């Protein structure tokens, strides 16, 4: 039985993993410091692409939860990934 608390925990962990993945991507692949890189992302309107690349970290979180038989938390990760995809998609049209 999936409890809402476990799904919310998975959702929050996925959001944090996405933020961490985005930061890690910026640190590894940018030749500039973080502040300059964020300014370049702002100027180039590249938020969606960076967030999408950061969401790749959710794959690892998802499979860790499945391996530990924590399906409810894995559902939360899946839900967060869908929400991130929808927000990214909608931000392209706004």
Secondary structure, DSSP 8 states (H G I E B T S, - for coil): ---HHHHHHHHHHHHHHHHHHHHHHHHHH-SS-HHHHHHHHHHHT-HHHHHHHHTTHHHHHHHHHHHTT-HHHHHHHHHHHHHHHHHHHHHHH-
